[in-house]
Amino acid sequence: MMRDLISSALPSTLPPAPAPGRLALLVAAAALVAGCSMAPVHQRPAAPVPAVWAWAGDSSATAPAAATLAWQEFVTDALLRQRIAQALAHNRDLRQALLDVEAARAMYGVQRAERLPGVEVQASGNRQRLPGDLSAAGASTVQSSYQAGVGLAAFELDLFGRVRSLSEAALQEYLASEEAARSVQISLVAEVVQASLLHDSARQRVALTQRTLASREAALQLVQQRRQHGLDTALDLHEAESLTEQARAELERSERQYRQAGNALTLLLGQPPQDQGLAMDQALSTLPLVQDIGPGMPADLLTHRPDIRAAEHLLQSRNASIGAARAAFFPRISLTGALGNSSAELSNLFQGGQRSWSFMPQLQLPIFDGGRNQANLDLAQVRKDMAVVAYEKSIQTAFREVADALAATDTLRREESAQRKLVTSSAKSLTLATARYRAGVDSHLRYLDAERSHFASQLALIDVATERQIALTTLYKALGGGWRAQATPP
């Protein structure tokens, strides 16, 4: 059967003198030959995760799905949207990812070109002297030959799909690189949001600490005055001084965090923030993000997460590589030909009667290669198994990230609510403690405890509110964000 296939692919005898268009027709027919593919049929592995989330939140049924929200809709603060747009235009990691996509596109274009015959203009000349003992005439001669025409480079008839499998593997690699770039975009949006939230949190801590320090300095002056009149003790004075220095030290720590957060934000944006001249009291809005997003079902991650889609494209690429490795066991038929003019004199090259042609089919059938083809096939199959494991691991990682983010958003929502009530309560306690201390009803120690408690509860509220916004951003990123544009082959 194989012998019949090979014999039918090769002409039994060469035509004596084909018409000028016959070679072109033969090339066109060869280009239309569609070989059968020996690659395994791609089947998406089963997702190794539960079918539903263990907990999806009380408002998940009515909240918008992350996949339907573009980042411009997820981010409600205008200043934050401006920073994200700046990062998408100037971030170097994103530029590198986009250049990787262009490189993969070019590699696919190179491999795809192998499926089409290459036709080129050829011209050559040869002039040589033969000594007398090598010449038929017994005397030294000078021989010349010149050729010019159109040639067909070695073109493989892809009867067994080897070239097509290699092209498919390159295509899937390109699609995987596009998904990887989309993943970088989503990550960059999330990182800019998180860096901005941390920067804004540090700004709030600085502003709060400045107000607290001013209040404690005023309280210290009051204690000093009361000490001069014998109303407060030396212990009260030292405690007031300690409280003031504590606020001063906290201010320096907050300043350091604020500056470092600004440096991190500048790195993400690729250049200094366009809003770096904002005053200390100018910050992001209280709720810069959409407050609730629906997680959907775990199976939705297969289509929404670009890293999972990239892993599946790599798995399909490994499948195609198996097809190419299998096709290497079968014969390879390649065609080479030329059509043009030949002459012994350059001046006669394009005169009538100088037409020439050549047609050289070639058959290669592996008989003994030391096990190279079998080793290549084994390697391709192992790489496919590795791709399956990587694909399943990406799904499990995505499931864990979403589950962690859901747990964080749920608990932080309640924690923030409790912390706000605590701040309200501690503010009332401080007001009462201040009044009772100035009236001489309570000691200075009671007032100090109330002041410390209120300051700590305010700092904790800033941290919890920031953590909740960061958790929402993490959930949006873990669910795949809103970058849903499908990759298209070049």
PLY file of the C-alpha trace (Angstrom):
ply
format ascii 1.0
element vertex 490
property float x
property float y
property float z
element edge 489
property int vertex1
property int vertex2
end_header
0.00 0.00 0.00
2.80 2.38 0.90
4.64 1.35 -2.27
1.55 2.14 -4.35
1.26 5.54 -2.68
4.88 6.36 -3.43
4.70 5.12 -7.02
1.56 7.12 -7.65
3.27 10.26 -6.34
6.20 9.94 -8.74
5.92 10.02 -12.54
6.98 6.78 -14.23
8.78 8.65 -17.03
9.73 12.24 -17.48
7.96 14.15 -20.27
10.17 14.76 -23.26
9.67 18.52 -23.45
6.92 20.03 -21.32
5.19 23.17 -22.44
6.36 26.35 -20.68
3.30 26.38 -18.42
3.43 22.70 -17.53
6.05 23.12 -14.81
4.07 25.97 -13.27
0.91 23.85 -13.31
2.80 21.00 -11.69
4.06 23.31 -8.96
0.57 24.65 -8.35
-0.83 21.13 -8.10
1.88 20.17 -5.64
1.09 23.20 -3.51
-2.52 22.09 -3.28
-1.64 18.66 -1.97
-3.17 18.35 1.49
-1.50 15.73 3.62
-3.20 13.82 6.37
-2.30 14.92 9.89
-0.80 12.39 12.29
-1.20 14.62 15.33
-3.42 13.30 18.14
-6.89 14.81 18.32
-6.83 17.49 20.99
-9.07 16.77 23.96
-9.21 19.25 26.80
-8.24 17.49 30.05
-10.87 17.45 32.77
-10.53 20.30 35.25
-9.10 18.86 38.50
-11.16 21.22 40.70
-14.66 21.14 42.28
-17.60 22.18 40.11
-18.69 24.97 42.49
-17.01 27.37 44.88
-17.08 26.44 48.54
-18.21 30.01 49.25
-19.05 32.63 46.68
-20.33 35.52 48.81
-23.78 36.75 49.70
-24.02 39.20 46.80
-22.41 37.07 44.09
-25.73 36.42 42.36
-26.38 40.11 41.70
-22.80 41.38 41.40
-21.40 41.89 37.89
-19.10 39.13 36.63
-15.43 40.02 36.38
-15.27 38.78 32.78
-17.91 41.32 31.73
-16.11 44.26 33.37
-13.39 46.04 31.46
-10.85 47.58 33.79
-12.26 51.03 32.99
-15.56 49.84 34.52
-13.97 47.99 37.44
-11.90 51.06 38.43
-14.29 53.89 39.28
-11.73 56.52 40.34
-10.66 58.86 37.52
-7.17 59.42 38.94
-6.57 55.69 39.20
-7.76 55.12 35.63
-5.31 57.76 34.48
-2.44 55.95 36.19
-3.42 52.62 34.64
-3.51 54.14 31.17
-0.07 55.61 31.81
1.28 52.20 32.84
-0.20 50.45 29.80
1.61 52.96 27.60
5.01 52.99 29.31
5.54 49.87 31.45
8.65 47.99 30.29
7.48 44.51 31.29
4.39 44.94 29.13
6.52 46.18 26.25
8.68 43.07 26.57
5.62 40.82 26.54
4.26 42.53 23.42
7.62 42.16 21.70
7.56 38.45 22.58
4.21 38.25 20.78
5.70 39.90 17.70
8.61 37.47 17.77
6.23 34.49 18.00
4.16 35.93 15.14
7.29 36.18 12.99
8.32 32.62 13.84
4.89 31.39 12.84
5.16 33.30 9.56
8.51 31.62 8.86
7.13 28.15 9.57
3.90 28.77 7.63
5.94 29.73 4.57
7.30 26.18 4.46
3.88 24.97 3.33
4.15 26.93 0.06
6.64 26.39 -2.76
9.42 28.91 -3.08
9.94 30.27 -6.59
13.00 32.36 -7.32
14.85 33.91 -10.23
18.15 32.15 -10.85
21.10 33.21 -12.95
24.54 31.63 -13.05
27.62 31.46 -15.20
30.59 29.11 -15.39
33.83 29.40 -17.35
36.66 26.88 -17.00
39.82 25.70 -18.77
40.42 22.00 -19.31
43.98 20.74 -19.88
44.69 18.62 -22.95
44.81 15.26 -21.16
41.26 15.85 -19.88
39.83 17.26 -23.09
38.21 14.98 -25.70
39.97 16.92 -28.44
43.39 16.25 -26.92
44.13 19.96 -26.59
43.39 22.41 -23.85
40.04 24.14 -24.20
38.08 26.86 -22.46
34.40 26.04 -21.84
31.64 28.43 -20.84
28.02 27.96 -19.77
25.36 30.46 -18.73
21.88 29.88 -17.34
19.00 32.19 -16.44
15.41 31.41 -15.55
12.90 30.66 -12.84
13.62 27.93 -10.32
11.62 25.96 -7.77
13.51 25.32 -4.56
13.16 21.93 -2.88
9.45 21.82 -2.00
8.18 19.00 0.17
4.93 17.30 -0.79
3.39 17.20 2.67
1.64 13.86 2.20
1.89 12.92 5.87
1.35 16.34 7.44
4.86 16.88 8.80
5.17 20.47 7.58
1.58 21.24 8.47
2.11 19.89 12.00
5.18 22.08 12.43
3.18 25.07 11.22
0.35 24.25 13.64
2.83 23.96 16.50
4.23 27.41 15.66
0.70 28.84 15.45
-0.20 27.52 18.90
3.04 28.92 20.30
2.09 32.31 18.88
-1.42 32.12 20.35
0.07 31.15 23.71
2.34 34.20 23.59
-0.69 36.42 22.92
-2.46 34.98 25.96
0.70 35.49 28.01
0.77 39.15 26.99
-2.90 39.49 27.92
-2.08 37.99 31.32
0.68 40.58 31.74
-1.83 43.31 30.94
-4.26 42.08 33.59
-1.47 41.71 36.13
-0.22 45.21 35.35
-3.68 46.71 35.89
-3.96 44.89 39.22
-0.45 45.89 40.30
-1.04 49.55 39.49
-4.28 49.50 41.46
-2.61 47.80 44.41
0.42 50.11 44.33
-1.88 53.14 44.16
-3.91 51.85 47.09
-0.77 51.31 49.16
0.50 54.75 48.17
-2.84 56.28 49.11
-2.89 54.32 52.37
0.54 55.66 53.28
-0.67 59.18 52.39
-3.63 58.77 54.75
-1.38 57.47 57.52
0.91 60.48 57.12
-2.02 62.91 57.23
-3.55 61.17 60.27
-0.23 61.06 62.10
0.40 64.75 61.39
-2.97 65.64 62.92
-2.33 63.35 65.87
1.13 64.80 66.45
-0.28 68.33 66.45
-2.97 67.27 68.92
-0.45 65.60 71.21
1.89 68.59 71.10
-1.04 70.78 72.18
-1.87 68.29 74.93
1.78 68.33 76.06
1.68 72.11 76.38
-1.48 71.80 78.47
0.18 69.25 80.77
3.22 71.50 81.11
0.96 74.38 82.13
-0.93 72.20 84.59
2.38 70.94 85.97
3.51 74.49 86.64
0.34 75.03 88.67
0.73 71.75 90.52
-2.29 70.11 88.91
-0.32 67.33 87.15
2.55 65.20 88.34
5.96 64.65 86.80
4.72 61.21 85.66
1.90 62.87 83.73
4.41 65.13 82.03
6.72 62.26 81.05
3.77 60.23 79.69
2.64 63.18 77.57
6.17 63.60 76.24
6.38 59.85 75.44
3.07 60.01 73.62
4.27 62.97 71.55
7.53 61.29 70.59
5.64 58.13 69.72
3.56 60.10 67.22
6.70 61.76 65.85
8.34 58.35 65.29
5.17 57.04 63.65
5.18 60.06 61.33
8.70 59.29 60.14
7.76 55.65 59.53
4.69 56.69 57.56
6.73 59.16 55.54
9.20 56.41 54.63
6.39 54.07 53.54
4.81 56.86 51.51
8.01 57.62 49.62
8.79 53.96 48.97
5.24 53.34 47.74
5.70 56.27 45.36
8.90 54.73 44.02
7.13 51.40 43.41
4.32 53.19 41.61
6.79 55.06 39.41
8.43 51.78 38.38
5.07 50.29 37.38
4.02 53.37 35.44
7.31 53.48 33.57
7.74 57.18 34.40
6.89 59.50 37.30
3.14 59.73 37.95
1.50 62.60 36.15
-0.24 63.46 39.44
2.90 63.48 41.58
2.32 67.14 42.47
-0.86 66.41 44.43
-1.11 67.85 47.90
-1.02 65.52 50.89
-4.74 65.91 51.52
-5.62 64.92 47.92
-6.16 61.18 47.60
-8.18 58.55 45.79
-11.91 58.45 46.32
-13.25 56.50 49.29
-14.43 53.66 47.01
-12.16 53.65 43.93
-13.28 50.19 42.77
-16.49 48.33 42.02
-17.40 46.96 45.43
-18.64 43.49 44.45
-17.93 41.16 41.52
-19.40 37.74 40.86
-16.98 34.79 40.62
-19.11 32.69 38.24
-18.34 28.96 38.17
-14.90 27.32 38.41
-15.30 26.03 34.85
-15.48 29.64 33.64
-11.81 30.03 34.52
-10.93 27.83 31.52
-12.16 30.54 29.16
-11.57 33.68 31.21
-8.04 33.18 32.56
-5.44 33.97 29.87
-2.74 31.91 31.61
-4.98 28.82 31.44
-5.74 29.49 27.77
-2.00 29.91 27.15
-1.33 26.55 28.82
-3.96 24.93 26.58
-2.39 26.44 23.45
0.97 25.03 24.53
-0.68 21.64 24.98
-2.06 21.86 21.43
1.42 22.81 20.22
2.84 19.67 21.83
0.11 17.64 20.11
1.16 19.05 16.75
4.80 18.24 17.52
3.80 14.60 18.01
2.26 14.66 14.53
5.51 15.98 13.05
7.52 13.33 14.93
5.25 10.55 13.65
5.45 11.82 10.07
9.27 11.57 10.23
8.93 7.75 9.99
7.35 8.03 6.53
8.83 8.96 3.15
9.50 12.58 2.30
9.01 13.63 -1.31
10.46 16.93 -2.46
10.38 18.62 -5.85
13.07 20.79 -7.44
12.82 22.29 -10.91
13.94 25.08 -13.16
12.76 26.65 -16.42
14.77 29.15 -18.42
17.53 29.54 -21.01
21.05 28.09 -21.25
23.89 28.88 -23.60
27.62 28.48 -24.03
27.84 32.14 -24.99
26.41 34.93 -22.88
25.39 36.87 -26.00
23.23 33.97 -27.19
21.53 33.32 -23.83
18.18 34.88 -24.70
18.05 33.96 -28.38
15.59 31.47 -29.79
16.19 27.76 -29.25
18.08 28.24 -25.97
15.20 27.17 -23.74
16.08 24.63 -21.05
14.28 22.95 -18.15
14.97 20.50 -15.37
12.71 18.56 -13.01
14.18 16.62 -10.09
11.82 14.83 -7.70
13.51 13.30 -4.68
12.35 10.58 -2.32
13.80 10.05 1.16
12.77 6.98 3.13
14.36 6.40 6.54
15.73 2.86 6.96
18.23 3.11 9.80
18.79 6.26 11.87
20.11 4.82 15.11
16.74 5.33 16.85
16.70 9.09 16.29
13.13 9.26 15.00
11.82 7.04 17.79
13.64 9.15 20.38
12.16 12.32 18.89
8.70 10.77 19.07
9.23 9.70 22.69
10.43 13.20 23.53
7.38 14.77 21.86
5.04 12.50 23.83
6.80 13.25 27.12
6.59 16.97 26.41
2.87 16.59 25.78
2.45 14.83 29.13
4.39 17.67 30.75
2.07 20.17 29.07
-0.97 18.31 30.43
0.46 18.49 33.95
1.25 22.21 33.51
-2.29 22.82 32.22
-3.88 21.04 35.17
-1.58 22.84 37.60
-2.55 26.22 36.13
-6.22 25.38 36.72
-5.58 24.33 40.32
-3.52 27.46 40.95
-6.28 29.64 39.50
-8.90 27.90 41.66
-6.82 28.45 44.79
-6.22 32.13 43.95
-9.93 32.78 43.41
-10.89 30.87 46.57
-8.37 32.85 48.63
-9.58 36.14 47.16
-13.22 35.24 47.86
-12.36 34.42 51.46
-10.45 37.68 51.80
-13.18 39.89 50.34
-15.85 38.24 52.52
-14.01 38.48 55.83
-12.47 41.89 55.15
-15.90 43.34 54.37
-17.13 42.39 57.84
-13.82 43.31 59.45
-13.94 46.79 57.91
-17.48 47.27 59.14
-16.49 46.27 62.68
-13.40 48.47 62.55
-15.46 51.50 61.54
-17.73 50.93 64.53
-14.64 50.61 66.71
-13.30 53.96 65.45
-16.65 55.61 66.22
-16.67 54.10 69.69
-13.06 55.02 70.44
-13.71 58.62 69.29
-16.57 58.93 71.77
-14.41 57.44 74.51
-11.64 59.93 73.76
-14.08 62.84 73.87
-15.40 61.75 77.27
-11.91 60.98 78.61
-10.66 64.43 77.53
-13.58 66.19 79.21
-13.25 64.19 82.43
-9.47 64.79 82.55
-9.79 68.53 82.08
-12.51 68.60 84.71
-10.21 66.74 87.10
-12.52 63.74 87.39
-10.17 61.17 85.79
-6.43 60.83 85.83
-4.15 61.67 82.93
-3.45 57.95 82.44
-7.08 57.30 81.51
-6.91 60.06 78.92
-3.66 58.66 77.46
-5.16 55.20 77.11
-8.18 56.61 75.27
-5.96 58.66 72.97
-3.69 55.69 72.14
-6.69 53.45 71.49
-8.34 55.94 69.14
-5.14 56.53 67.16
-4.49 52.78 66.81
-8.07 52.11 65.72
-7.83 54.81 63.03
-4.59 53.35 61.67
-6.15 49.89 61.68
-9.17 51.17 59.75
-6.91 52.63 57.05
-5.10 49.28 56.77
-8.28 47.18 56.68
-9.98 49.40 54.09
-6.87 49.21 51.92
-6.64 45.44 52.31
-10.26 45.05 51.26
-9.71 47.12 48.11
-6.57 45.10 47.35
-8.53 41.86 47.86
-11.13 43.04 45.32
-8.33 43.77 42.87
-6.82 40.33 43.50
-10.21 38.70 42.90
-10.64 40.62 39.63
-7.19 39.51 38.49
-7.73 35.90 39.62
-11.00 35.66 37.67
-9.28 36.74 34.46
-10.24 40.40 34.36
-12.05 41.86 31.40
-9.51 41.20 28.61
-11.61 38.80 26.56
-10.50 39.57 22.98
-9.78 36.34 21.13
-6.45 35.86 19.39
-6.54 35.64 15.61
-3.90 34.04 13.41
-1.81 36.48 11.38
0 1
1 2
2 3
3 4
4 5
5 6
6 7
7 8
8 9
9 10
10 11
11 12
12 13
13 14
14 15
15 16
16 17
17 18
18 19
19 20
20 21
21 22
22 23
23 24
24 25
25 26
26 27
27 28
28 29
29 30
30 31
31 32
32 33
33 34
34 35
35 36
36 37
37 38
38 39
39 40
40 41
41 42
42 43
43 44
44 45
45 46
46 47
47 48
48 49
49 50
50 51
51 52
52 53
53 54
54 55
55 56
56 57
57 58
58 59
59 60
60 61
61 62
62 63
63 64
64 65
65 66
66 67
67 68
68 69
69 70
70 71
71 72
72 73
73 74
74 75
75 76
76 77
77 78
78 79
79 80
80 81
81 82
82 83
83 84
84 85
85 86
86 87
87 88
88 89
89 90
90 91
91 92
92 93
93 94
94 95
95 96
96 97
97 98
98 99
99 100
100 101
101 102
102 103
103 104
104 105
105 106
106 107
107 108
108 109
109 110
110 111
111 112
112 113
113 114
114 115
115 116
116 117
117 118
118 119
119 120
120 121
121 122
122 123
123 124
124 125
125 126
126 127
127 128
128 129
129 130
130 131
131 132
132 133
133 134
134 135
135 136
136 137
137 138
138 139
139 140
140 141
141 142
142 143
143 144
144 145
145 146
146 147
147 148
148 149
149 150
150 151
151 152
152 153
153 154
154 155
155 156
156 157
157 158
158 159
159 160
160 161
161 162
162 163
163 164
164 165
165 166
166 167
167 168
168 169
169 170
170 171
171 172
172 173
173 174
174 175
175 176
176 177
177 178
178 179
179 180
180 181
181 182
182 183
183 184
184 185
185 186
186 187
187 188
188 189
189 190
190 191
191 192
192 193
193 194
194 195
195 196
196 197
197 198
198 199
199 200
200 201
201 202
202 203
203 204
204 205
205 206
206 207
207 208
208 209
209 210
210 211
211 212
212 213
213 214
214 215
215 216
216 217
217 218
218 219
219 220
220 221
221 222
222 223
223 224
224 225
225 226
226 227
227 228
228 229
229 230
230 231
231 232
232 233
233 234
234 235
235 236
236 237
237 238
238 239
239 240
240 241
241 242
242 243
243 244
244 245
245 246
246 247
247 248
248 249
249 250
250 251
251 252
252 253
253 254
254 255
255 256
256 257
257 258
258 259
259 260
260 261
261 262
262 263
263 264
264 265
265 266
266 267
267 268
268 269
269 270
270 271
271 272
272 273
273 274
274 275
275 276
276 277
277 278
278 279
279 280
280 281
281 282
282 283
283 284
284 285
285 286
286 287
287 288
288 289
289 290
290 291
291 292
292 293
293 294
294 295
295 296
296 297
297 298
298 299
299 300
300 301
301 302
302 303
303 304
304 305
305 306
306 307
307 308
308 309
309 310
310 311
311 312
312 313
313 314
314 315
315 316
316 317
317 318
318 319
319 320
320 321
321 322
322 323
323 324
324 325
325 326
326 327
327 328
328 329
329 330
330 331
331 332
332 333
333 334
334 335
335 336
336 337
337 338
338 339
339 340
340 341
341 342
342 343
343 344
344 345
345 346
346 347
347 348
348 349
349 350
350 351
351 352
352 353
353 354
354 355
355 356
356 357
357 358
358 359
359 360
360 361
361 362
362 363
363 364
364 365
365 366
366 367
367 368
368 369
369 370
370 371
371 372
372 373
373 374
374 375
375 376
376 377
377 378
378 379
379 380
380 381
381 382
382 383
383 384
384 385
385 386
386 387
387 388
388 389
389 390
390 391
391 392
392 393
393 394
394 395
395 396
396 397
397 398
398 399
399 400
400 401
401 402
402 403
403 404
404 405
405 406
406 407
407 408
408 409
409 410
410 411
411 412
412 413
413 414
414 415
415 416
416 417
417 418
418 419
419 420
420 421
421 422
422 423
423 424
424 425
425 426
426 427
427 428
428 429
429 430
430 431
431 432
432 433
433 434
434 435
435 436
436 437
437 438
438 439
439 440
440 441
441 442
442 443
443 444
444 445
445 446
446 447
447 448
448 449
449 450
450 451
451 452
452 453
453 454
454 455
455 456
456 457
457 458
458 459
459 460
460 461
461 462
462 463
463 464
464 465
465 466
466 467
467 468
468 469
469 470
470 471
471 472
472 473
473 474
474 475
475 476
476 477
477 478
478 479
479 480
480 481
481 482
482 483
483 484
484 485
485 486
486 487
487 488
488 489
